Amino acid sequence: MTSATIIDGKAFAAGLRTRIATQVATFREKAGRAPGLAVVLVGEDPASSVYVRSKGKATREAGMESIEHRLPADTDQATLLALVAQLNADPMVDGILVQLPLPGQIDAQAVIQAIDPDKDVDGFHPVNAGRLATGSEGFVPCTPLGCLMLLKSIHPSLSGMDAVVVGRSNIVGKPMAQLLLGESCTVTVAHSRTRNLADVVGRADIVVAAVGVPGLVKGEWIKPGASVIDVGINRTETGLVGDVEYDTAVSRAGAITPVPGGVGPMTIAVLLRNTLVSAGRREGVAIDQTAL
């Protein structure tokens, strides 16, 4: 019998998308147009293609304009940068997302830096990373912001809690640590080189696992009653599994996200949220972010 509260990311994301759609309708009335999200896909990476389709569908369901640009795999960097410049200048585009990974001939960092930070709804631009680090208003990467929303659905206040983030990527680990610092947690960032990882994880009230290694975080490491957010989505012979050993962790944790159905659905929902916030800022239309 499991003791942990299962954090249903799918249900939370569905509620968030409903609230977004309500505010999109109000925005359309006031601005005379829909918020616009431009997604650029270079090549035919199967996982990226599926993800872009999902984003387009979710964008349209929320009442937003989905603008898709599909470029061949042999597209050169100059062509892609020219498209980004065109989207930066387009008043109908509120959010720009270039789907990663990009083909080898393109420098992903150069492309990210070419996006207008105020349209960078992925939150990957160094300016937005700096804004997050200094507590200024900017865009936060979608997955960590979604993780924070799930944590706050369990704990209205995270102040003073001991949090461990396992993983140090620019996309999840580092921004997740910044968000938890912003909530007055005591934060440790652990990774593959961390000594005594079991001890580090074992003292945490909050564990966020985002390394992409199946079952790296053992269930017996989890402090009884801790909240566990598993960002990992790893394909194995037995199906999709997370970075946390779920079957043993679920009997010790106070709350835990499943894989799939935990963090995953939050990413696209938060992307829509960021696009709506961007549209509101650009058109001077008030968006109630407390409802998002």
Salt bridges, closest charged atoms under 4 A:
GLU61 OE1 - ARG17 NH2 3.02
GLU61 OE2 - LYS57 NZ 2.98
GLU68 OE1 - ARG70 NH2 3.46
ASP94 OD1 - ARG33 NH2 2.81
ASP94 OD1 - ARG282 NH1 2.69
ASP118 OD1 - ARG131 NH1 3.19
GLU137 OE1 - ARG281 NE 3.62
GLU183 OE2 - LYS152 NZ 3.15
ASP205 OD1 - LYS223 NZ 2.71
GLU245 OE2 - LYS218 NZ 3.90
GLU283 OE2 - ARG33 NE 2.73
